[in-house]
């Protein structure tokens, strides 16, 4: 099955996250988060990620998006976003994910 990737600027992520979360969680979508056109991070379904990381609620993620992204830039591999204390989506450092999988971006 071909994996579907969608490119979304970090500036739009805060607004689109609730709708995207359901699509990513179901495995129907993977998101490439960009910042001024450069790949910043990935939002991936849990089945695509096998790294250790901390858990952060979706609400906290949306409220503190810049700070959490800076954690990835500082060396964190993965941050798991939770919904009702259950992991639903992974926010992954761009250097920890195989970019060859992203050749076809929507």
ChimeraX attribute file (.defattr): number of C-alpha atoms within 10 A of each C-alpha:
attribute: neighborCount
match mode: 1-to-1
recipient: residues
	/A:1	3
	/A:2	7
	/A:3	12
	/A:4	16
	/A:5	21
	/A:6	15
	/A:7	16
	/A:8	18
	/A:9	17
	/A:10	21
	/A:11	14
	/A:12	11
	/A:13	16
	/A:14	16
	/A:15	11
	/A:16	12
	/A:17	16
	/A:18	13
	/A:19	9
	/A:20	18
	/A:21	23
	/A:22	15
	/A:23	16
	/A:24	22
	/A:25	19
	/A:26	14
	/A:27	17
	/A:28	15
	/A:29	19
	/A:30	24
	/A:31	25
	/A:32	25
	/A:33	23
	/A:34	18
	/A:35	13
	/A:36	9
	/A:37	11
	/A:38	10
	/A:39	18
	/A:40	19
	/A:41	23
	/A:42	24
	/A:43	28
	/A:44	25
	/A:45	24
	/A:46	19
	/A:47	11
	/A:48	13
	/A:49	16
	/A:50	9
	/A:51	13
	/A:52	11
	/A:53	14
	/A:54	11
	/A:55	16
	/A:56	18
	/A:57	18
	/A:58	23
	/A:59	14
	/A:60	12
	/A:61	21
	/A:62	15
	/A:63	12
	/A:64	12
	/A:65	17
	/A:66	12
	/A:67	11
	/A:68	18
	/A:69	19
	/A:70	11
	/A:71	15
	/A:72	20
	/A:73	15
	/A:74	10
	/A:75	11
	/A:76	17
	/A:77	19
	/A:78	25
	/A:79	25
	/A:80	26
	/A:81	23
	/A:82	18
	/A:83	14
	/A:84	8
	/A:85	11
	/A:86	12
	/A:87	18
	/A:88	20
	/A:89	28
	/A:90	28
	/A:91	25
	/A:92	25
	/A:93	22
	/A:94	19
	/A:95	15
	/A:96	16
	/A:97	17
	/A:98	8
	/A:99	10
	/A:100	7
	/A:101	12
	/A:102	17
	/A:103	8
	/A:104	11
	/A:105	13
	/A:106	11
